[in-house]
Amino acid sequence: MLQVSLHNTGPIRLNAEFDSDRGELLGLVGPSGSGKTSVLRAIAGLLKSSSLQGCVRVGSATDGVWFDSARHIHLPPQQRRVGLVFQHYALFPHLTAIENVALAAGSRRADDYFDAIFERMGLAGLQHRRPAQLSGGQQQRVALARALAREPQVLLLDEPFSAVDAPTRQALYRELAALRQRMSIPMVLVTHDLNEARRLADRVVILDAGESLQIGPPARVFTSPRNARVAELVGIQNHFQGQFFSKSGPEATGFGRLQWHDPTSAAPVAGAAPVSLDVIDKGRLDDGAAVSWVMAGELLDVTAAPATSEVSAPAAASNTIRCTLLEVLPLGEISFCTLVPGQLPGQRISLNLSAAVLRRLGAAPGAMLDLHVPPEAVHIMPVRQG
């Protein structure tokens, strides 16, 4: 297991804590400048900072300590069995592929050892080519072979797929999957691509300004963010304000009520009832608590509203919001659509709808639609006071 606890005040701020099990691929996700690469460099022993505090442990607590500021342990990079793959390969241009890999091995190895690595990485016959004679995907495989030649206890991948084309990226994904079956070591992948993190990572760490904000499986983190900042970082568009109310009675077990607020409007639409939704009550919020909340777009359903409906009239069904389709922006197979709740004209709901759905609805800008919001599509976050 890899255990990381890093704290640094400057010039690179860090406040990151996480662990990674053997055989697990952990994704570090965050915007540019969030500290992802700095965390990798600190694990590898490459981050030079006199103010760095914390610890990095691999395997047993007795002989697996790479860094422990309290005990003044700071192993140099060459004493840490780390395989590090850089975004732009970092191959020595004057050396052949096999010479690049041999440098990382740390001791003399027989030729058949390197031949086996090159065969496994799909590089057989390319050992004596220089980087300039290799394609981007081949260079990335050489970089991965070099990392593996160290027989690492931890594999660190710094956006390794961002500089290659889509077919090569898919081939490298497959190689990474095969590698996980052969080597049961922690793997840490830095990426800013949320879709890549969803596809590849067992768990993700959301980083912002060097701080780990949330850790968990991608499906949970990307649909149930811990706070508004995480929701923003994972690209959730439908983020709103409201107030949570507990329900009473046996029929209300496990459910609460969310009242949607429109902070852009000082007064509600005349004659319109408040917009309320039945939501799952996890027992963590006080009755009447101010909250922010998000809707998972993939769980929502849209139908055409009855022809006689009024824009500001609430829909008859529970957890259904009557909306006006404000905008439709087609792009390939989907259209970016904007809906306006009739009772909350200052709010906007963003949905990605397929051409088939729009045809079924017969929807064009100005059409009235009913948005059905199942309780599990709503994730509620408490608002920090003060």
Secondary structure as GFF3:
##gff-version 3
##sequence-region A 1 386
A	DSSP	beta_strand	2	8	.	.	.	ID=ss1
A	DSSP	beta_strand	14	20	.	.	.	ID=ss2
A	DSSP	beta_strand	25	29	.	.	.	ID=ss3
A	DSSP	alpha_helix	36	44	.	.	.	ID=ss4
A	DSSP	beta_strand	53	58	.	.	.	ID=ss5
A	DSSP	beta_strand	65	68	.	.	.	ID=ss6
A	DSSP	three_ten_helix	69	71	.	.	.	ID=ss7
A	DSSP	beta_strand	73	74	.	.	.	ID=ss8
A	DSSP	three_ten_helix	77	79	.	.	.	ID=ss9
A	DSSP	beta_strand	82	85	.	.	.	ID=ss10
A	DSSP	alpha_helix	97	105	.	.	.	ID=ss11
A	DSSP	alpha_helix	111	120	.	.	.	ID=ss12
A	DSSP	three_ten_helix	131	133	.	.	.	ID=ss13
A	DSSP	alpha_helix	136	149	.	.	.	ID=ss14
A	DSSP	beta_strand	154	158	.	.	.	ID=ss15
A	DSSP	alpha_helix	166	182	.	.	.	ID=ss16
A	DSSP	beta_strand	187	191	.	.	.	ID=ss17
A	DSSP	alpha_helix	194	200	.	.	.	ID=ss18
A	DSSP	beta_strand	203	208	.	.	.	ID=ss19
A	DSSP	beta_strand	211	216	.	.	.	ID=ss20
A	DSSP	alpha_helix	218	223	.	.	.	ID=ss21
A	DSSP	alpha_helix	228	233	.	.	.	ID=ss22
A	DSSP	beta_strand	239	246	.	.	.	ID=ss23
A	DSSP	three_ten_helix	250	252	.	.	.	ID=ss24
A	DSSP	beta_strand	255	261	.	.	.	ID=ss25
A	DSSP	beta_strand	276	280	.	.	.	ID=ss26
A	DSSP	beta_strand	290	295	.	.	.	ID=ss27
A	DSSP	three_ten_helix	297	299	.	.	.	ID=ss28
A	DSSP	beta_strand	301	304	.	.	.	ID=ss29
A	DSSP	beta_strand	320	331	.	.	.	ID=ss30
A	DSSP	beta_strand	334	341	.	.	.	ID=ss31
A	DSSP	beta_strand	349	354	.	.	.	ID=ss32
A	DSSP	alpha_helix	355	361	.	.	.	ID=ss33
A	DSSP	beta_strand	368	372	.	.	.	ID=ss34
A	DSSP	three_ten_helix	375	377	.	.	.	ID=ss35
A	DSSP	beta_strand	378	382	.	.	.	ID=ss36
###
